[in-house]
């Protein structure tokens, strides 16, 4: 089992920045990738960004490219999502997810992730 705990959400104004953190614990040696997804009220959970645990290669949704940066600190078992130039449409609950070895490794698909955090609310006012 892997436990994920997100933090760093809050209420900000358009153009501001936030940094989300996700601390992983438990059987983290089985993780191959970590991702961030978000879900706005009444909408599906959408891919935001992901990073491969060993190579640090990253992937981003088109809507956040150039504004968001995902990174990981192996020593701290932590993944970060730096969010700059925030827009009201970025408002959502943000979830951290972990993908284990043995799956299909499709970074952008929520179904390919094995563990999820409880989510942290990000609200961007105009």
C-alpha positions in Angstrom: 0.0 0.0 0.0 1.0 3.6 -0.7 -0.4 6.6 1.2 -0.4 10.0 -0.4 -1.0 13.3 1.5 -1.5 16.5 -0.5 -1.1 20.0 0.9 -0.6 23.6 -0.3 -4.1 24.4 -1.7 -5.8 27.7 -1.0 -7.6 30.7 -2.3 -5.6 33.0 -4.5 -6.3 35.7 -7.1 -5.8 35.3 -10.8 -2.1 35.7 -11.7 -0.9 34.4 -8.4 1.1 31.3 -7.7 0.7 28.2 -5.5 2.9 25.2 -4.8 1.2 21.9 -4.0 3.1 19.1 -2.3 2.3 15.4 -2.1 4.2 13.2 0.4 4.2 9.5 -0.3 4.7 6.8 2.3 4.4 3.0 2.5 5.6 0.8 -0.4 6.9 3.7 -2.4 9.7 1.5 -4.0 7.0 0.1 -6.2 6.1 3.5 -7.7 7.0 4.1 -11.3 5.4 7.5 -11.8 3.5 10.2 -9.9 0.8 12.5 -11.3 -1.5 15.3 -10.5 -5.1 15.4 -11.6 -7.9 17.9 -10.9 -11.6 17.8 -10.7 -13.9 20.8 -10.9 -17.5 20.6 -9.7 -19.7 18.7 -12.1 -16.7 17.7 -14.3 -14.6 14.6 -14.7 -11.2 14.2 -13.2 -8.6 15.6 -15.6 -4.9 15.0 -16.1 -2.7 17.9 -15.1 0.9 16.7 -15.0 3.0 13.6 -14.3 6.7 12.7 -13.7 8.5 9.4 -14.0 10.0 8.5 -10.7 13.5 7.4 -11.9 14.1 9.5 -15.0 12.2 12.7 -14.0 10.7 13.0 -17.5 7.5 15.0 -17.3 4.2 15.3 -19.1 1.7 18.1 -19.0 -1.8 18.8 -20.1 -2.0 21.5 -22.8 -4.0 23.8 -20.6 -1.2 24.1 -18.1 1.9 23.9 -20.2 4.2 26.9 -19.6 2.4 27.7 -16.3 2.7 24.6 -14.1 5.9 22.6 -13.3 5.9 19.2 -11.7 9.0 18.0 -9.9 10.0 15.3 -7.4 12.4 14.9 -4.5 13.2 11.2 -4.1 14.9 11.7 -0.8 11.7 13.2 0.7 9.4 11.0 -1.3 7.6 14.1 -2.3 6.1 15.4 -5.6 5.5 19.1 -6.1 3.3 21.0 -8.5 4.3 24.6 -8.9 1.4 26.6 -10.4 2.1 30.0 -11.8 -0.1 32.5 -13.6 -3.2 30.9 -12.1 -6.5 31.4 -13.8 -10.1 31.1 -12.5 -10.5 28.0 -14.7 -7.7 26.3 -12.7 -10.2 26.2 -9.8 -10.6 22.5 -8.7 -9.8 19.9 -6.2 -6.3 18.7 -7.0 -5.4 15.1 -6.5 -2.0 13.4 -6.3 -1.7 9.9 -7.7 0.9 7.1 -7.7 1.4 4.5 -10.5 2.9 1.1 -9.6 5.0 -1.2 -11.8 3.2 -3.7 -13.8 0.5 -1.5 -15.3 0.1 0.0 -18.8 2.0 3.3 -17.8 -0.4 5.7 -19.5 0.4 8.8 -17.6 -2.6 10.8 -18.7 -5.2 8.2 -17.7 -6.6 8.2 -14.2 -7.5 4.5 -14.4 -3.8 3.6 -14.7 -2.9 5.0 -11.3 -3.1 2.8 -8.3 -3.2 5.1 -5.3 -4.8 8.5 -4.7 -4.6 11.2 -2.1 -7.5 12.9 -0.5 -7.3 16.1 -2.6 -6.6 19.7 -1.9 -8.8 22.6 -2.9 -7.4 25.3 -5.2 -9.7 28.3 -5.8 -8.6 31.2 -8.1 -10.7 34.3 -8.0 -10.9 36.7 -10.9 
